[in-house]
Amino acid sequence: MPAKTSPRIRQTAPERREALVEAAVEHFGQTGLHGTAVSTITDAVGITQPYAFSLFGTKKGLFLAAVERSCDRIAETFRAAAAGAGEDGPLAAMGAAYGALLSDRSLLLIQLQSYAACGDDEVRAVVRRRYAQLYELVRELTGADRLELQGFFATGMLLNVAAAMDLPELLFDETWMNDCLGQSMAAE
């Protein structure tokens, strides 16, 4: 009697697209736009390269979908944090929520890879637009002034770098965080 094999579950087109974007965030985050083969991503999710290209057009299109996904996740996190902000206010809640996001190494690295790929005009346009949207979202949700926003985003970028270098002693040192935020705001 032949061995039973489990039936293959067919994914819908939206499910395949979702799986491909999630894998793209991980793989592009590790090796960047130019260092990642599309086949590495498609192989990870069992999708053919032609199918991926039918969904995204180009490798850069898939990369940009991964960038958009990461920005969407940050924006959703900021909205949720602001909605549930305690007495310290929405900006502090958003900062704490962002700190928690940094434990997702794929999300962190795709952000850094998106900045590194800004030598490409198309990538730069998307990354600039999304960064500006995040800035405006934080301003709208918090009412923060320009100096507070600069401090918030400067500290976030510093945390990105510290997280990329795996410096947990900096990421979770509240005194260091307060000093960074204070210095960023005092610099103006």
LINWO-V510720 format. One record per backbone hydrogen bond with DSSP energy under -1.0 kcal/mol. NH is the residue of the N-H (numbers start at 0). CO is the residue of the C=O. E is the energy in kcal/mol with one decimal. If there is no record, write none. Layout:
NH/CO/E ; NH/CO/E
This chain:
15/11/-2.5 ; 16/12/-2.6 ; 17/13/-2.4 ; 18/14/-2.4 ; 19/15/-2.3 ; 20/16/-2.4 ; 21/17/-2.4 ; 22/18/-2.2 ; 23/19/-2.3 ; 24/20/-2.4 ; 25/21/-1.7 ; 26/22/-2.9 ; 27/23/-2.7 ; 28/24/-1.5 ; 29/25/-1.3 ; 30/26/-2.3 ; 31/27/-2.7 ; 39/36/-1.0 ; 40/36/-1.1 ; 41/37/-2.8 ; 42/38/-2.7 ; 43/39/-1.2 ; 46/41/-2.5 ; 51/47/-2.1 ; 52/48/-2.8 ; 53/49/-1.9 ; 54/50/-1.5 ; 55/51/-2.4 ; 56/52/-2.3 ; 57/55/-2.0 ; 61/57/-1.8 ; 62/58/-2.5 ; 63/59/-2.9 ; 64/60/-1.7 ; 65/61/-1.9 ; 66/62/-2.3 ; 67/63/-2.8 ; 68/64/-2.3 ; 69/65/-2.1 ; 70/66/-2.2 ; 71/67/-2.6 ; 72/68/-2.3 ; 73/69/-1.9 ; 74/70/-2.6 ; 75/71/-2.7 ; 76/72/-2.1 ; 77/73/-2.5 ; 78/74/-2.5 ; 79/75/-2.4 ; 80/76/-2.4 ; 81/77/-2.6 ; 82/78/-2.3 ; 83/79/-1.6 ; 84/81/-1.2 ; 88/85/-1.6 ; 92/88/-1.8 ; 93/89/-2.7 ; 94/90/-2.3 ; 95/91/-2.3 ; 96/92/-2.3 ; 97/93/-2.5 ; 98/94/-2.2 ; 99/95/-1.6 ; 100/96/-1.5 ; 101/97/-1.4 ; 102/99/-1.4 ; 103/100/-2.4 ; 104/102/-1.3 ; 107/103/-2.2 ; 108/104/-2.8 ; 109/105/-2.3 ; 110/106/-1.5 ; 111/107/-1.9 ; 112/108/-2.8 ; 113/109/-2.0 ; 114/110/-1.8 ; 115/111/-2.1 ; 116/112/-1.7 ; 117/114/-1.5 ; 119/116/-2.0 ; 123/119/-3.1 ; 124/120/-2.2 ; 125/121/-1.8 ; 126/122/-2.9 ; 127/123/-2.8 ; 128/124/-2.2 ; 129/125/-2.7 ; 130/126/-2.4 ; 131/127/-2.6 ; 132/128/-2.1 ; 133/129/-2.2 ; 134/130/-2.4 ; 135/131/-2.6 ; 136/132/-2.5 ; 137/133/-2.5 ; 138/134/-2.3 ; 139/135/-2.8 ; 140/136/-2.7 ; 141/137/-1.8 ; 142/138/-2.6 ; 148/144/-2.6 ; 149/145/-2.6 ; 150/146/-2.4 ; 151/147/-2.5 ; 152/148/-2.8 ; 153/149/-2.7 ; 154/150/-2.4 ; 155/151/-2.1 ; 156/152/-2.2 ; 157/153/-2.3 ; 158/154/-2.5 ; 159/155/-2.1 ; 160/156/-2.1 ; 161/157/-2.5 ; 162/158/-2.9 ; 163/159/-2.6 ; 164/160/-1.8 ; 165/162/-1.2 ; 166/161/-2.3 ; 169/166/-1.8 ; 170/166/-1.8 ; 171/167/-2.0 ; 176/172/-2.5 ; 177/173/-2.7 ; 178/174/-2.6 ; 179/175/-2.6 ; 180/176/-2.6 ; 181/177/-2.6 ; 182/178/-2.7 ; 183/179/-2.5 ; 184/180/-1.9 ; 185/181/-2.1 ; 186/182/-1.4
